[in-house]
Amino acid sequence: MQKYQLQQLYSLINDAKNGTIYYKNKINDNNSVFKDLNSFSKKFPQLSKNKIIENSNDLLNNQLVNRFKHSTSGSTGQPLTIEISGLAEAYRFAAKMRFYNWWGVDFYDKSVLIWKINGSNENIYALSKKLNKKIKNRLDVDIFDLNDKTIFTYVDQIDNFNPKIIRSYKSGLYEFARLMEKHNLQFKKAKLKVAIVTSEILMENERRYMESVFKCRVANEYGAAEGGFYACECPEGSMHINEETNYIATDINNNAFVTELFNNSMPLINYKNDDKIVISNDYCTCGRTSRLISTIEGRIGDYILCPDGTKKNSLILAYIIRESVEDGFKGSIKQYRIIQNRNKFLLEFVAGKYYNTKVLEVIKKRMYKEIGKEIEIEVKLVPKIQREKSGKQRIFIRES
């Protein structure tokens, strides 16, 4: 596999040097000659999101004209539009087809997608929904149209459609499960084989909750519009890197550097995608021998900046709130979001049925201990946590 990846890298770098202005100026004999993948990661110039934005036209391979466009959501900053080759697009589909097959699902079996679907033109949206159902065998649910009233209709539609798979942002699928449980709804006909979550960090308590509601396994998917389909989870619970299509490396700080091997239309080589991951040296018991990602820590912007200058993973806030609620205050908080601005933390809470102000003191005490006594904490009760424009729902935002 390493020989195969090295061969594809050399081919991609050659296309990039001959076809793009950006790499024509960046690649030379000193940084483009390497004997193995380790030396490639160290020697080849790194590419950042800002560099892509600044050099988007110069990164295009003008020798190739047939391209597929993919855009990032922009939920963590400025959105990107990436153009990829037909072969890269095909490999993305192939990787997903294989992933679905691991779970006993054919790619065009009946499916449900909970996503940002609705556009400004309702007629176009309605037509698109009908075409997706007929041609793609897919029932679309607009994540922005999900509420206490529409959940009854959606559950009924899904039940009658009888899909094998349901896919969404983690927060979208969790909200769907929460609304089903709140209104005591269940699928009577639909027998899901798997529910797939993507785009947001999946915590084990969230996985267990969704599995209990949907009566099926929940599997994790890791990818990005600009970088491809990075990794996916097998039934044994391991995140397998799609090594045929991507080369992924990390530095000593667990920063991820990715290269989509077949995108010579707009090559993003040694791209620092602002994620932190941990790559394992173990093999999965399922028998598949691809490298594994043992931990997806999240985006760099998702890190808490403590008063003493240290950084902590924002997931610690999720654990603080979950453990505080479960330790004597169940049902007190339904939803939350935390916004950091320097040493000030704004805690937005949607009160649950059994809301108790004492839970706030427990949460504050834990935050002072974990982050620092110098921080200021403000609590604000809100009727609803608004989603990002992309449809994602982030639990932590660091403004500065």
ABEGO torsion letter per residue (X at the ends): XAAAAAAAAAAAAAAAAAABAAAAAABBAAAABBABAAAAAAABBBBBAAAAAAAAAAABBAABABBBBBBBAGAAEBBBBBBBBAAAAAAAAAAAAAAAAAAGBBAABBBBBBBBABBABAAAAAAAAAAAAAAAGBBBBBAAABBAAAAAAAAAAAAAAGBABBBBBAAAAAAAAAAAAAAGBBBAABBBABBBBBGBBBBAAAAAAAAAAAGBBBBBBBBBAAAEBABBBBAAGBBBBBAAABBBBBBAAGBBBBBBAABAABBBBGBBAGBBBBBBABBBAAGBABBBBABBAEBAAABBBBAAGBBBBAAAAAAAAAAAAABGABGABABBBBBBBEABBBBBBBBBAABBAAAAAAAAAAAAAAAEAABBBBBBBBABBBBBAAGBBBABBBAX
